[in-house]
């Protein structure tokens, strides 16, 4: 298993319940084939440029270990979920 980090940006107009639901969705996908090490909600931050007419976003960082196949599922979820503005994942070198 490899170590990864994923950072995704949620719509700033999401309620706390919607934020928790989206974080749970991502961590459930990871937990199905790996292990979530840490979840860190950074809160609302100003974006460098507007995304879908939003100048702010709610940032969430998740550190995890899993097989590479999970990355395809994360990419799919990031593209189809309305509340997720952007998402990225990187492999963490030991």
N, C-alpha and C positions, 0 to 999 in steps of 0.2 A: 504494500500500500504506500501511496505517496502522500506527502503533506501539501495542502493547498490553502489558499486564502481566497475568499470571494467577497467583493464589495459590490453592493447594489444600492441604487438610489430610488427611493419611493417618492410618489407624488406628495408634495408638502401639504396638500389639503386632506390627506388621509387622517381618519380618527385613530385614536390609540388602539382600538379594537381591530381596525383594518391593518394597522402596522403589525400588531401581534400575529394576526392571521397570515400575513405574507411572510413574516419571519418563520412562523411554524411550517408553512408550506415548503420553504427552502430547506429548513433543517430536517424535515421529514424525508425529503428526497435524498439528502446526504446520509441520513441515518439508516436508510434502507440498504445501502451498500458500503457504509463506512462508519466513521465516528466523528461527531462534532466535538471539537476541543474547547472552543470559546465562541460566544456571540457578544458582540459589542455594538450597542446602539449609540451612534455618534450624535444623533439629533439633526435638527435643521441646520443647513449650511448654505451659503451663497454659492451658486454655480458659476463657473468661469464664463459660460455662455448659456443662453436660454435653450432649454429642451422642452419641446411641445408647449411653448409660451410660458414656461415656468422659469423663474430666475433663482428659485431655491429648491432644495430637495432634502429628503430625510435619508441620511446615510446609515447603512448597517454593514458591519464587517463580521464575517464568520470564518473562523479557522477550523480546518477539519482534515481528516485523513480518510482517503478512499481510493478506490480503483478509478482509473481514467474514464471509464464508461459513464460515471456520474456527471462529468463535465458536459456531455451531450445533452443530458436531461436538464441540467441547469440552464444551458444556453437556450433550450426550447422554452422553458418556463419564463426566462427573462424576455423572450420575444413575444410571447402570447399574453402575458399578464398585463392588464391595463394600468395597474397602480405602480408597476416597476418601470421607471423611466430609462435606466441603464443598468447594466450588470457586467462585471468582469471577474475573471478568476485567474490566479497565477499559481504556479508551482513554487513552493518554498524549498530552497536548497538547505540541507542540513548543515 
